[in-house]
């Protein structure tokens, strides 16, 4: 467990009165509230001051916190032996517990029913990102995801545990698609319902394809003679290779459309694959190749910069 300096978080001295702590909390909570703050780290700071206040506003919890002594924030430490007895745990049992979770459970362990003013609450929802490839999106099937989630022990103390889930990719899933795993989130409070876990799909970059919505774009390198004379070339698609006919005189940058070779949408429609032409020239030439290019240059009247002479765009 790592120590958190709650007094430092609220910007007050350890001797601060309850009113001073409340005043500082209200000021900082307003400053860092997500609806007000423009600070990129504002939401995290808002949670930090709320966590600190939740402990220091309660006299019993504040006294227990003060009994831990002064430590640098982030320093690993183990709660005193009487806490271990209270929660029926050995030292290793606190390794995966957050200090805020410990104080949330403090005072409940070993006691009877909670007061009626402490109503049931639904558990927290969590969201994780799951990296997926274009091939997985296209073909569907199952993927495995891992998440570190809170889990309550019999004393109500929350531990972080790593859990593994196998999820099925639905047809039409894409980048940012969220899948809901009901009842797989945080534990409920006082019999409240368990929260949900949301899995957000994060599409990974591909070596060949550039997705744009449900369409895919692919660079198609052509040799100069293929572009000039026309050719039939094999194009890789997510469903397998297909043969594409390139017309004579095809220009660099031209897009050749392969209908319904893209990604499926939730409504059943399918995007297209666009092969964008890029004319490549050999980096080195054999003597025979060089002779042929010299002959072509001698007989050809083609001038790709003709528009420079008239000032008109190409």
C-alpha positions, 0 to 999 in steps of 0.5 A: 500500500502507498501512503497518501498525504491528505493534508497536502492534498487539501493544502492545510496543516495537520493541526487544521480545524474541521472548519478549515478543512471544509473551507479548503475542500469547498474551494478546491472542489470548485476550482477543479470541478470538471464542469469548471476547470480548464486544467488538463489534470483538473478531474484527477485533482478533483478526485484527490481532494474529494478522497482526502476530505472523505477521510479527514471530515470524519473524526474517527477516520482522521484520528486513525489516519493521523495515527499512521504518522507522517510519511512522504506521499507515495511511500510504500507502508504497511498498516499497524498490527491492530489494523491487520487484526481488525481486518483479519489480514496479514501484511501481504493482504494489504499489498493490493489495497488502495488507502482510500479503499481501506478508509472507506471500509474502516469502522465497518469491519467487525461491526453489526448492521450499518445505520439506515442513513447508509443506503445501498449503492450501486457499484462503480462502472469501469471502462478499459480499452481493448486493442483490436486489429482490422482482421479481428474487426473484419472476421469477428470472433472472440478476443481476450481482455484483462482488467484490474478491478476492485473486489470486496472481501468479507470485511468490505475491504476492497482489493484490486484483482486481475480478471480475464474475460473472453468477449465476442466481437459483434458484427459491425464493431469498429474503433471506439465501439463499447461493449457492456459486460453487465455485473462485471464492474465494482462491487455494490455497497450494502447489497447494492447492484454490482457495476458494469464493465465497458470494453472500448475497442481501440483499432490498431494501425495496419501495415497496409490499410488506412481505415476511414469510417467503413472504407479502407484505403491502400497504396497501390505502387505501379511501375511506369509501364504498368501505369502507361500501358495498363495492367492486371495486378493482384490486390490484397483485401481482408477477404483474400487477394483479388485481381484489379484491371488498371487502365492504360494512362492511369495517373499517380494519385488516382483511386481505384474502387473495389466495391464492398471490400471494406468493413461491415457496419451495424446496419449490414452495409459494407464499405469499399476498398480504394487502391490509391495509385502511386507510380514508382520508378526503379532505384537502380537500372540495368544497362538494358533498362537504361537504354530503353529509357533513353530511347523513350526519352528521345522519341516521346513528346510527353511533357508533364510540366506543360502547364508551367509554360501557360501558367495554368494548373495541371 
